[in-house]
Amino acid sequence: MKAITAILFSALLAFPSHGQGTLLFDQESSNDENYFGGGARIQFYGTVGQSFTPSLSTVGFFRVKLGDITPNNALGATMIINLRSNAIDGPILGTTTPVVLSDGFNSSVDFFLPSAVSVVPDLVYFFQVVVQTGDNVNIAIRSDLLGDINYPRGDFYGGVFSSSGEDLWFREGIVVPEPSISALLFGGGLFAWLIRKRP
């Protein structure tokens, strides 16, 4: 029983949690949360994004690394991410809830879609990072020039043109809902009953 409890506890710790759910990563150019490497100024390109090829049938969130180019000027930024099909400027399938970043921000940021968006696994999609208001924003890029290992299932987009030697630092996936209290109590009671019934 101790072994089973340890396994269940380890499984719960395997994913970072978010509010009423757990983040399950599908596609990512890196899992190095300390990476910042090179960067691109979003406002310079006008359109900045990344193509990616999901293996799951829904998309629930994106994580990117962002930095305030001119900190200490009392300006932050309000940002969203658009999930698009066909092209970096193609039809919008979903838009994340706006994220408000304070002056001097420099970290990875999670953007959540209000509800999961259905996608076709192994088909190419695009996400576009948008500064709605505020300061100039830098977004982290992984590049062949920096000796990085690139993401093989998509490319960085600056404007409407892709760069096969670069990728945004990103992670993408779904939010797995946490079980309700009643489900946990029922499951715990069932587990205890099964243990007591063992010969």
Backbone as a chain_set.jsonl record, in Angstrom:
{"seq": "MKAITAILFSALLAFPSHGQGTLLFDQESSNDENYFGGGARIQFYGTVGQSFTPSLSTVGFFRVKLGDITPNNALGATMIINLRSNAIDGPILGTTTPVVLSDGFNSSVDFFLPSAVSVVPDLVYFFQVVVQTGDNVNIAIRSDLLGDINYPRGDFYGGVFSSSGEDLWFREGIVVPEPSISALLFGGGLFAWLIRKRP", "coords": {"N": [[0.822, -1.203, 0.0], [1.978, 1.238, 0.743], [3.728, 1.557, -1.349], [1.98, 1.914, -3.522], [0.737, 4.313, -2.775], [2.952, 6.034, -2.871], [3.558, 5.956, -5.611], [1.219, 7.114, -6.722], [1.398, 9.683, -5.586], [3.796, 10.591, -6.723], [3.038, 10.681, -9.394], [1.2, 12.777, -9.35], [2.912, 14.895, -8.882], [4.275, 15.085, -11.235], [3.506, 16.902, -13.175], [3.289, 20.46, -13.659], [1.022, 22.451, -11.735], [-2.079, 24.221, -12.381], [-4.336, 26.463, -11.345], [-7.413, 25.123, -11.577], [-6.466, 22.779, -12.699], [-3.996, 20.691, -14.365], [-0.98, 21.201, -16.13], [-0.23, 19.765, -19.192], [2.32, 19.135, -21.278], [2.619, 19.25, -24.778], [3.89, 19.98, -27.416], [7.162, 21.418, -27.693], [9.901, 23.687, -27.897], [11.929, 23.719, -26.184], [12.652, 22.532, -22.883], [13.973, 23.864, -21.023], [13.689, 25.919, -18.546], [15.22, 28.025, -17.673], [16.381, 29.18, -19.821], [17.208, 31.937, -21.941], [18.668, 33.074, -24.043], [18.885, 34.233, -27.431], [16.834, 36.89, -28.841], [13.798, 38.421, -30.15], [12.37, 41.506, -31.101], [9.076, 42.103, -30.696], [7.394, 44.198, -31.664], [8.975, 45.25, -33.697], [8.905, 43.397, -35.801], [6.206, 43.295, -36.27], [4.406, 41.099, -36.84], [4.842, 38.255, -34.971], [5.592, 34.89, -34.466], [5.09, 31.291, -34.405], [5.237, 28.226, -36.11], [3.826, 25.012, -35.458], [3.419, 21.505, -34.783], [0.945, 19.802, -33.535], [0.509, 16.873, -31.457], [-1.574, 16.091, -29.979], [-5.205, 16.319, -29.726], [-6.312, 18.724, -28.969], [-5.665, 22.152, -28.037], [-4.675, 23.993, -25.264], [-3.109, 25.878, -23.938], [-0.301, 28.175, -24.136], [3.18, 28.636, -23.582], [5.59, 31.102, -23.392], [8.731, 32.925, -23.473], [9.295, 36.099, -22.248], [10.509, 39.48, -22.333], [10.932, 42.741, -20.935], [11.905, 45.345, -22.892], [12.597, 47.977, -22.333], [12.93, 48.523, -19.331], [11.847, 49.935, -16.132], [10.416, 52.222, -16.807], [7.903, 52.626, -16.046], [6.055, 51.329, -17.604], [4.269, 48.475, -18.525], [3.008, 45.644, -20.239], [0.214, 44.522, -22.177], [-0.857, 41.457, -23.363], [-1.677, 38.944, -25.853], [-2.196, 35.667, -27.293], [-2.765, 34.419, -30.489], [-4.203, 31.55, -31.872], [-3.764, 30.052, -34.93], [-4.784, 28.802, -38.174], [-3.543, 27.292, -41.2], [-1.76, 29.476, -41.982], [0.597, 31.969, -40.738], [-0.802, 34.301, -40.727], [-3.305, 33.347, -41.034], [-6.747, 32.078, -40.639], [-8.16, 32.769, -37.42], [-8.339, 30.512, -34.837], [-8.633, 30.516, -32.131], [-8.245, 32.674, -29.259], [-6.145, 33.649, -26.65], [-6.784, 34.433, -23.178], [-6.231, 37.798, -22.223], [-3.009, 38.765, -20.947], [-1.585, 40.637, -18.402], [1.377, 42.278, -17.979], [3.797, 43.439, -15.697], [5.894, 46.389, -15.363], [9.258, 45.875, -16.285], [9.231, 43.098, -16.552], [10.512, 39.797, -17.042], [10.516, 36.82, -17.912], [9.214, 33.423, -18.195], [5.941, 33.061, -19.526], [2.586, 32.085, -19.133], [-0.095, 31.582, -21.337], [-3.5, 31.238, -21.542], [-6.089, 29.599, -23.287], [-9.558, 30.395, -23.329], [-11.282, 28.188, -23.542], [-10.478, 24.833, -24.457], [-9.126, 24.382, -27.726], [-10.042, 22.609, -30.568], [-7.912, 20.645, -32.605], [-6.278, 19.114, -35.44], [-4.363, 16.323, -35.036], [-0.898, 16.134, -35.98], [-1.074, 17.946, -38.044], [-0.037, 21.077, -39.355], [-0.038, 24.001, -37.384], [-0.298, 27.436, -36.249], [0.958, 29.885, -33.98], [0.487, 33.2, -32.925], [2.072, 35.85, -31.372], [0.975, 38.637, -29.664], [1.296, 42.044, -28.877], [-0.9, 43.95, -27.257], [-1.173, 46.444, -25.932], [1.191, 48.803, -24.545], [4.659, 48.509, -23.526], [7.769, 48.024, -25.428], [8.467, 44.699, -26.358], [10.483, 41.869, -25.884], [10.978, 38.638, -27.234], [11.948, 35.33, -26.52], [14.219, 33.441, -28.522], [15.328, 30.447, -30.029], [18.242, 29.455, -31.71], [20.138, 28.331, -34.573], [22.461, 29.738, -34.852], [23.25, 30.216, -32.286], [23.961, 27.774, -31.486], [21.937, 26.143, -30.626], [19.62, 23.397, -30.238], [17.221, 22.878, -32.581], [13.6, 23.08, -32.901], [11.957, 20.537, -34.566], [9.441, 20.448, -35.789], [8.317, 22.745, -36.781], [8.622, 26.35, -37.396], [10.117, 29.574, -36.677], [8.434, 32.687, -37.101], [8.885, 35.857, -38.405], [7.275, 38.671, -39.149], [5.604, 37.787, -42.125], [7.225, 35.819, -42.952], [9.048, 32.783, -42.693], [11.684, 31.353, -40.684], [13.852, 28.88, -41.013], [16.019, 28.243, -39.477], [15.583, 29.062, -36.924], [13.654, 29.169, -33.887], [10.922, 30.077, -31.794], [11.298, 30.162, -28.226], [9.269, 27.978, -26.763], [6.461, 26.348, -25.18], [3.744, 24.134, -25.375], [0.398, 22.945, -24.921], [-2.102, 21.079, -23.127], [-4.66, 21.665, -20.64], [-5.251, 19.669, -17.996], [-8.09, 18.859, -16.287], [-8.469, 19.06, -12.732], [-9.608, 16.453, -10.564], [-12.898, 16.522, -9.105], [-13.841, 17.281, -5.679], [-15.77, 15.474, -4.769], [-15.345, 13.332, -6.5], [-12.776, 12.593, -5.746], [-13.217, 11.819, -3.091], [-14.97, 9.66, -3.491], [-13.318, 7.96, -5.023], [-11.231, 7.567, -3.18], [-12.633, 6.301, -1.111], [-13.486, 3.963, -2.432], [-11.002, 2.828, -3.015], [-10.06, 2.35, -0.401], [-11.987, 0.519, 0.447], [-11.501, -1.612, -1.332], [-8.932, -2.339, -0.494], [-9.47, -3.243, 2.115], [-10.994, -5.471, 1.508], [-9.213, -7.237, 0.543], [-7.741, -10.483, 0.775]], "CA": [[0.0, 0.0, 0.0], [2.872, 2.384, 0.758], [4.266, 1.692, -2.707], [0.91, 2.475, -4.368], [0.592, 5.717, -2.38], [4.125, 6.754, -3.386], [3.406, 6.069, -7.067], [0.176, 8.106, -6.986], [1.912, 10.998, -5.209], [4.783, 10.954, -7.741], [2.308, 11.015, -10.628], [0.63, 14.106, -9.176], [3.987, 15.88, -8.939], [4.934, 15.022, -12.532], [3.094, 18.021, -14.0], [2.994, 21.669, -12.904], [-0.423, 22.642, -11.612], [-2.627, 25.515, -12.767], [-5.711, 26.683, -10.88], [-8.243, 23.939, -11.48], [-5.988, 21.735, -13.578], [-2.576, 20.393, -14.484], [-0.488, 21.445, -17.48], [0.381, 18.635, -19.883], [3.004, 19.682, -22.438], [2.59, 18.466, -26.009], [5.028, 20.398, -28.225], [8.036, 22.406, -27.06], [11.224, 23.834, -28.499], [12.875, 23.498, -25.089], [12.068, 22.447, -21.545], [14.9, 24.588, -20.157], [12.97, 27.104, -18.079], [16.177, 29.096, -17.394], [16.916, 29.66, -21.093], [16.685, 33.134, -22.596], [19.36, 33.118, -25.331], [18.597, 35.375, -28.284], [15.461, 37.361, -28.777], [13.272, 39.254, -31.229], [11.446, 42.529, -30.631], [7.797, 41.809, -31.334], [6.888, 45.356, -32.414], [9.806, 45.461, -34.883], [8.42, 42.522, -36.87], [4.774, 43.463, -36.501], [3.846, 39.776, -36.556], [5.829, 37.288, -34.484], [4.929, 33.649, -34.09], [5.752, 30.003, -34.563], [4.433, 27.085, -36.549], [4.046, 23.819, -34.641], [2.619, 20.361, -35.225], [0.497, 19.121, -32.316], [0.221, 15.433, -31.499], [-2.843, 15.932, -29.28], [-6.344, 16.809, -30.508], [-6.72, 20.046, -28.502], [-4.653, 23.073, -27.516], [-5.256, 24.729, -24.151], [-2.259, 26.967, -23.449], [1.045, 28.384, -24.685], [4.151, 29.271, -22.687], [6.71, 31.734, -24.093], [9.59, 33.732, -22.599], [9.159, 37.495, -22.638], [11.288, 40.436, -21.567], [10.684, 44.165, -21.124], [13.102, 45.915, -23.512], [12.93, 49.239, -21.662], [12.379, 48.478, -17.97], [11.924, 51.107, -15.245], [9.768, 53.407, -17.378], [6.526, 52.556, -15.541], [5.181, 50.698, -18.59], [4.282, 47.031, -18.717], [2.394, 45.311, -21.528], [-0.916, 43.599, -22.205], [-0.559, 40.591, -24.502], [-2.489, 37.764, -26.145], [-1.69, 34.785, -28.348], [-3.768, 33.884, -31.403], [-3.97, 30.248, -32.507], [-4.208, 30.215, -36.313], [-4.629, 27.671, -39.09], [-3.129, 27.52, -42.593], [-0.625, 30.395, -42.131], [0.787, 32.838, -39.577], [-1.863, 35.295, -40.792], [-4.502, 32.612, -41.427], [-7.924, 32.203, -39.772], [-7.946, 32.612, -35.976], [-9.143, 29.446, -34.231], [-8.854, 30.853, -30.73], [-7.404, 33.724, -28.704], [-5.968, 33.474, -25.214], [-7.161, 35.512, -22.273], [-5.114, 38.758, -22.124], [-2.11, 38.715, -19.795], [-1.021, 41.947, -18.091], [2.725, 42.137, -17.437], [4.231, 44.67, -15.042], [7.151, 46.982, -15.815], [10.476, 45.124, -15.957], [9.03, 41.649, -16.62], [11.537, 39.021, -17.751], [10.274, 35.454, -17.45], [8.265, 32.667, -19.006], [4.568, 33.492, -19.261], [1.561, 31.168, -19.632], [-1.282, 32.165, -21.957], [-4.52, 30.192, -21.546], [-7.299, 29.751, -24.085], [-10.73, 30.287, -22.45], [-11.642, 26.771, -23.592], [-9.564, 24.122, -25.353], [-9.452, 24.471, -29.148], [-9.81, 21.343, -31.277], [-6.984, 20.655, -33.733], [-6.043, 17.802, -36.044], [-2.981, 15.914, -34.763], [0.067, 16.019, -37.074], [-1.293, 19.003, -39.031], [0.693, 22.264, -38.917], [-0.777, 25.171, -36.921], [0.535, 28.599, -35.999], [0.516, 30.804, -32.939], [0.966, 34.56, -33.12], [2.178, 36.563, -30.102], [0.536, 40.001, -29.956], [1.298, 43.066, -27.829], [-2.076, 44.804, -27.463], [-0.798, 47.784, -25.479], [2.305, 48.843, -23.62], [6.067, 48.701, -23.84], [8.404, 47.119, -26.379], [8.623, 43.379, -25.75], [11.412, 40.932, -26.488], [10.563, 37.249, -27.064], [13.127, 34.464, -26.632], [14.368, 32.624, -29.726], [16.407, 29.451, -30.098], [18.805, 29.66, -33.037], [21.335, 27.597, -34.993], [23.62, 30.612, -34.655], [23.637, 30.106, -30.873], [24.278, 26.377, -31.211], [20.794, 25.479, -30.019], [18.926, 22.334, -30.968], [15.959, 23.486, -32.997], [12.352, 22.324, -32.907], [11.873, 20.02, -35.941], [8.068, 20.368, -36.306], [7.83, 24.088, -37.055], [9.618, 27.407, -37.587], [9.871, 30.94, -36.229], [7.947, 33.642, -38.096], [9.029, 37.289, -38.183], [6.455, 39.099, -40.272], [4.928, 36.625, -42.72], [8.265, 34.933, -43.469], [9.577, 31.839, -41.708], [13.133, 31.165, -40.607], [14.016, 27.466, -40.649], [17.129, 28.088, -38.532], [15.227, 29.645, -35.633], [12.357, 28.845, -33.289], [10.627, 30.691, -30.511], [11.274, 29.298, -27.048], [7.849, 27.826, -26.441], [5.88, 25.085, -24.776], [2.317, 24.161, -25.744], [-0.258, 21.716, -24.504], [-3.483, 21.096, -22.656], [-4.9, 21.737, -19.204], [-5.998, 18.495, -17.546], [-8.85, 19.286, -15.102], [-8.301, 18.309, -11.495], [-10.868, 15.808, -10.187], [-13.679, 17.221, -8.092], [-13.735, 16.75, -4.312], [-16.634, 14.295, -4.644], [-14.696, 12.223, -7.201], [-11.657, 12.159, -4.915], [-13.753, 11.091, -1.935], [-15.48, 8.382, -3.975], [-12.164, 7.133, -5.386], [-10.533, 7.187, -1.952], [-13.467, 5.315, -0.418], [-13.424, 2.721, -3.197], [-9.659, 2.28, -2.811], [-10.012, 1.813, 0.973], [-12.858, -0.684, 0.476], [-10.788, -2.701, -2.024], [-7.822, -2.779, 0.369], [-10.039, -4.013, 3.238], [-11.525, -6.716, 1.002], [-8.126, -8.156, 0.152], [-7.578, -11.586, 1.744]], "C": [[0.86, 1.258, 0.0], [3.427, 2.636, -0.634], [3.244, 2.332, -3.64], [0.733, 3.961, -4.065], [1.743, 6.555, -2.938], [4.025, 6.967, -4.89], [2.373, 7.132, -7.419], [0.666, 9.513, -6.684], [2.923, 11.484, -6.238], [4.106, 11.373, -9.036], [1.713, 12.417, -10.536], [1.679, 15.199, -9.293], [4.637, 15.963, -10.317], [4.617, 16.215, -13.411], [2.912, 19.253, -13.128], [1.496, 21.903, -12.84], [-0.822, 24.054, -12.005], [-4.07, 25.57, -12.309], [-6.466, 25.397, -10.676], [-7.76, 22.822, -12.405], [-4.48, 21.604, -13.567], [-2.154, 20.604, -15.928], [0.204, 20.197, -18.021], [0.984, 19.173, -21.165], [2.928, 18.712, -23.603], [3.831, 18.787, -26.833], [5.853, 21.437, -27.469], [9.348, 22.488, -27.826], [12.308, 23.62, -27.454], [12.096, 23.321, -23.797], [12.983, 23.107, -20.519], [14.26, 25.901, -19.728], [13.911, 28.268, -17.765], [16.729, 29.735, -18.659], [16.356, 31.035, -21.438], [17.399, 33.379, -23.915], [19.097, 34.383, -26.111], [17.15, 35.793, -28.174], [15.088, 38.191, -29.987], [12.295, 40.254, -30.639], [10.14, 42.384, -31.405], [7.321, 42.982, -32.189], [7.7, 45.632, -33.67], [9.28, 44.648, -36.061], [6.953, 42.769, -37.211], [4.017, 42.178, -36.198], [4.986, 38.863, -36.133], [5.086, 36.039, -34.058], [5.758, 32.434, -34.416], [4.77, 29.013, -35.168], [4.783, 25.897, -35.662], [3.093, 22.736, -35.121], [2.177, 19.572, -34.004], [0.325, 17.617, -32.523], [-1.067, 15.115, -30.754], [-3.959, 16.585, -30.091], [-6.907, 18.142, -30.014], [-5.499, 20.841, -28.067], [-5.316, 23.9, -26.432], [-4.434, 25.898, -23.661], [-0.965, 27.032, -24.259], [1.907, 28.999, -23.596], [5.286, 29.819, -23.549], [7.519, 32.533, -23.08], [9.631, 35.156, -23.124], [10.01, 38.391, -21.745], [10.928, 41.874, -21.932], [11.963, 44.789, -21.67], [13.542, 47.192, -22.816], [12.31, 49.25, -20.258], [12.537, 49.811, -17.245], [11.388, 52.379, -15.889], [8.284, 53.437, -17.032], [5.541, 51.995, -16.559], [5.356, 49.182, -18.556], [3.728, 46.738, -20.094], [1.205, 44.398, -21.299], [-0.813, 42.797, -23.488], [-1.562, 39.456, -24.632], [-1.709, 36.885, -27.114], [-2.882, 34.301, -29.159], [-3.318, 32.527, -31.924], [-4.581, 30.323, -33.899], [-4.014, 28.928, -37.109], [-4.151, 28.175, -40.443], [-1.892, 28.4, -42.766], [-0.524, 31.26, -40.881], [-0.236, 33.97, -39.558], [-3.185, 34.662, -41.239], [-5.648, 32.806, -40.447], [-7.587, 31.946, -38.3], [-8.902, 31.555, -35.444], [-9.482, 29.741, -32.783], [-7.873, 31.921, -30.288], [-7.338, 33.549, -27.197], [-6.545, 34.656, -24.448], [-5.986, 36.483, -22.175], [-4.319, 38.585, -20.834], [-1.505, 40.102, -19.616], [0.312, 41.732, -17.381], [3.184, 43.474, -16.867], [5.563, 45.151, -15.615], [8.334, 46.128, -15.362], [10.339, 43.624, -16.03], [10.142, 40.992, -17.442], [11.423, 37.571, -17.285], [9.431, 34.693, -18.468], [6.853, 33.033, -18.556], [3.609, 32.491, -19.885], [0.365, 31.951, -20.141], [-2.307, 31.05, -22.117], [-5.682, 30.55, -22.466], [-8.502, 29.596, -23.157], [-11.316, 28.883, -22.416], [-10.739, 26.118, -24.633], [-10.061, 24.2, -26.796], [-9.1, 23.148, -29.823], [-8.877, 21.56, -32.462], [-6.857, 19.235, -34.268], [-4.597, 17.407, -35.77], [-2.18, 15.742, -36.047], [-0.218, 16.943, -38.246], [-0.634, 20.268, -38.49], [-0.282, 23.386, -38.549], [0.224, 26.267, -36.582], [0.025, 29.329, -34.769], [1.244, 32.132, -33.117], [0.926, 35.281, -31.781], [1.945, 38.046, -30.372], [0.653, 40.874, -28.708], [0.115, 43.988, -28.115], [-1.788, 46.248, -27.092], [0.469, 47.675, -24.651], [3.665, 48.952, -24.27], [6.546, 47.759, -24.943], [8.754, 45.813, -25.683], [9.576, 42.525, -26.573], [10.906, 39.518, -26.222], [11.751, 36.343, -27.355], [13.059, 33.578, -27.869], [15.513, 31.644, -29.514], [16.916, 29.462, -31.535], [19.985, 28.744, -33.305], [22.586, 28.414, -34.726], [24.141, 30.543, -33.221], [23.999, 28.68, -30.491], [23.164, 25.617, -30.546], [20.324, 24.308, -30.875], [17.548, 22.859, -31.312], [14.791, 22.513, -32.952], [12.085, 21.846, -34.337], [10.482, 20.079, -36.573], [7.446, 21.737, -36.546], [8.968, 25.076, -37.134], [9.152, 28.712, -36.97], [9.367, 31.783, -37.4], [8.174, 35.057, -37.591], [8.389, 37.977, -39.366], [5.736, 37.876, -40.823], [5.928, 35.609, -43.244], [8.801, 34.042, -42.355], [11.099, 31.799, -41.778], [13.389, 29.752, -40.114], [15.158, 27.24, -39.67], [16.834, 28.637, -37.154], [13.858, 29.154, -35.181], [12.16, 29.72, -32.066], [10.882, 29.679, -29.407], [9.803, 29.195, -26.675], [7.569, 26.436, -25.902], [4.377, 25.209, -24.986], [1.674, 22.877, -25.286], [-1.675, 21.931, -24.052], [-3.513, 21.235, -21.141], [-5.774, 20.553, -18.832], [-6.746, 18.875, -16.27], [-8.547, 18.414, -13.892], [-9.638, 17.649, -11.143], [-11.58, 16.598, -9.097], [-13.482, 16.559, -6.732], [-14.568, 15.477, -4.171], [-16.003, 13.087, -5.342], [-13.522, 11.687, -6.393], [-12.14, 11.342, -3.72], [-14.269, 9.715, -2.346], [-14.329, 7.439, -4.301], [-11.406, 6.647, -4.16], [-11.303, 6.135, -1.175], [-13.427, 3.966, -1.106], [-12.085, 2.029, -2.991], [-9.55, 1.637, -1.429], [-10.831, 0.541, 1.091], [-12.159, -1.858, -0.184], [-9.646, -3.243, -1.169], [-8.356, -3.645, 1.515], [-10.528, -5.377, 2.777], [-10.446, -7.714, 0.596], [-7.961, -9.24, 1.211], [-6.289, -11.467, 2.508]], "O": [[0.521, 2.24, -0.662], [3.58, 3.784, -1.053], [3.591, 3.19, -4.452], [0.596, 4.774, -4.979], [1.524, 7.664, -3.423], [4.37, 8.038, -5.391], [2.606, 7.957, -8.303], [0.383, 10.441, -7.441], [2.918, 12.662, -6.596], [4.547, 12.312, -9.698], [1.716, 13.161, -11.516], [1.381, 16.304, -9.747], [5.474, 16.836, -10.543], [5.39, 16.521, -14.319], [2.444, 19.145, -11.994], [0.777, 21.587, -13.787], [-0.003, 24.973, -11.968], [-4.923, 24.834, -12.805], [-6.206, 24.658, -9.726], [-8.564, 22.001, -12.848], [-3.781, 22.319, -12.848], [-2.88, 20.232, -16.85], [1.106, 19.647, -17.389], [0.257, 19.62, -22.051], [3.142, 17.51, -23.443], [4.732, 17.955, -26.939], [5.313, 22.234, -26.701], [9.844, 21.485, -28.34], [13.466, 23.371, -27.792], [11.015, 23.887, -23.63], [12.806, 22.943, -19.312], [14.289, 26.882, -20.471], [13.445, 29.396, -17.604], [17.462, 30.721, -18.588], [15.164, 31.281, -21.252], [16.763, 33.866, -24.85], [19.083, 35.478, -25.549], [16.344, 35.144, -27.507], [15.951, 38.614, -30.756], [11.485, 39.905, -29.78], [10.113, 42.527, -32.627], [6.888, 42.779, -33.323], [7.168, 46.198, -34.625], [9.216, 45.146, -37.185], [6.515, 42.479, -38.324], [3.089, 42.176, -35.389], [5.976, 38.716, -36.851], [4.069, 36.118, -33.37], [6.96, 32.523, -34.667], [3.603, 28.97, -34.778], [5.907, 25.791, -35.173], [2.09, 23.016, -35.778], [2.941, 18.758, -33.485], [0.034, 17.158, -33.627], [-1.6, 14.011, -30.872], [-3.687, 17.324, -31.038], [-7.879, 18.644, -30.579], [-4.444, 20.282, -27.768], [-6.397, 24.45, -26.643], [-4.969, 26.817, -23.04], [-0.592, 26.091, -24.959], [1.425, 29.787, -22.783], [5.876, 29.086, -24.344], [7.058, 32.791, -21.968], [9.957, 35.396, -24.287], [10.208, 38.107, -20.564], [10.654, 42.182, -23.092], [12.996, 44.771, -21.0], [14.739, 47.462, -22.719], [11.293, 49.905, -20.027], [13.268, 50.696, -17.692], [11.837, 53.48, -15.569], [7.506, 54.173, -17.64], [4.33, 52.159, -16.406], [6.481, 48.681, -18.559], [3.956, 47.507, -21.027], [1.183, 43.605, -20.358], [-0.696, 43.365, -24.574], [-2.208, 39.059, -23.663], [-0.698, 37.301, -27.679], [-3.878, 33.834, -28.606], [-2.18, 32.375, -32.366], [-5.767, 30.618, -34.046], [-3.19, 28.082, -36.763], [-4.336, 29.343, -40.784], [-1.051, 28.105, -43.615], [-1.443, 31.287, -40.062], [-0.514, 34.538, -38.501], [-4.069, 35.346, -41.754], [-5.539, 33.609, -39.52], [-6.83, 31.031, -37.975], [-10.119, 31.679, -35.579], [-10.497, 29.274, -32.267], [-6.797, 32.064, -30.868], [-8.358, 33.325, -26.546], [-6.762, 35.733, -25.003], [-4.844, 36.039, -22.054], [-4.877, 38.298, -19.774], [-0.974, 40.677, -20.565], [0.377, 41.095, -16.329], [2.983, 44.52, -17.485], [6.27, 44.391, -16.276], [8.405, 45.711, -14.206], [11.253, 42.916, -15.607], [10.641, 41.566, -18.41], [12.139, 37.143, -16.379], [8.992, 35.252, -19.473], [6.601, 33.28, -17.377], [3.79, 32.089, -21.034], [-0.13, 32.862, -19.476], [-2.027, 30.032, -22.75], [-6.194, 31.669, -22.428], [-8.474, 28.739, -22.273], [-11.794, 28.435, -21.374], [-10.29, 26.771, -25.574], [-11.259, 24.098, -27.057], [-7.992, 22.636, -29.665], [-9.021, 22.519, -33.221], [-7.28, 18.276, -33.622], [-3.684, 18.093, -36.229], [-2.696, 15.275, -37.062], [0.332, 16.752, -39.33], [-0.669, 20.509, -37.283], [-1.218, 23.684, -39.291], [1.436, 26.055, -36.623], [-1.181, 29.394, -34.531], [2.438, 32.181, -33.413], [-0.114, 35.326, -31.125], [2.628, 38.646, -31.203], [0.182, 40.51, -27.63], [0.124, 44.724, -29.102], [-2.117, 47.167, -27.842], [0.793, 46.611, -24.122], [3.807, 49.42, -25.4], [5.842, 46.831, -25.341], [9.27, 45.81, -24.565], [9.483, 42.469, -27.799], [10.455, 39.22, -25.116], [12.479, 36.56, -28.324], [12.009, 33.042, -28.22], [16.529, 31.971, -28.9], [16.122, 29.477, -32.475], [20.745, 28.413, -32.394], [23.642, 27.865, -34.414], [25.322, 30.781, -32.97], [24.304, 28.395, -29.333], [23.396, 24.559, -29.961], [20.595, 24.243, -32.073], [16.788, 23.244, -30.423], [14.968, 21.295, -32.963], [11.995, 22.674, -35.242], [10.338, 19.796, -37.762], [6.225, 21.891, -36.522], [10.132, 24.714, -36.965], [7.958, 28.932, -36.766], [9.81, 31.618, -38.536], [7.726, 35.423, -36.505], [8.9, 37.883, -40.482], [5.305, 37.016, -40.055], [5.544, 34.644, -43.905], [8.985, 34.486, -41.222], [11.709, 32.159, -42.785], [13.173, 29.45, -38.94], [15.264, 26.16, -39.088], [17.72, 28.682, -36.3], [13.017, 28.774, -35.996], [13.122, 30.065, -31.38], [10.71, 28.477, -29.612], [9.168, 30.187, -26.318], [8.321, 25.488, -26.13], [3.807, 26.283, -24.79], [2.321, 21.83, -25.259], [-2.368, 22.835, -24.519], [-2.529, 20.96, -20.453], [-6.909, 20.442, -19.297], [-6.111, 19.186, -15.263], [-8.389, 17.199, -14.005], [-10.694, 18.228, -11.399], [-10.946, 17.257, -8.273], [-13.016, 15.423, -6.643], [-14.137, 14.515, -3.535], [-16.104, 11.961, -4.856], [-13.291, 10.479, -6.351], [-11.557, 10.313, -3.377], [-14.043, 8.725, -1.65], [-14.345, 6.271, -3.914], [-10.988, 5.491, -4.087], [-10.718, 5.192, -0.644], [-13.343, 2.933, -0.442], [-12.023, 0.812, -2.816], [-9.025, 0.533, -1.287], [-10.42, -0.408, 1.759], [-12.206, -2.977, 0.327], [-9.416, -4.452, -1.121], [-7.757, -4.667, 1.848], [-10.492, -6.34, 3.543], [-10.73, -8.884, 0.338], [-8.031, -8.957, 2.407], [-5.995, -12.308, 3.358]]}, "num_chains": 1, "name": "protein.A"}
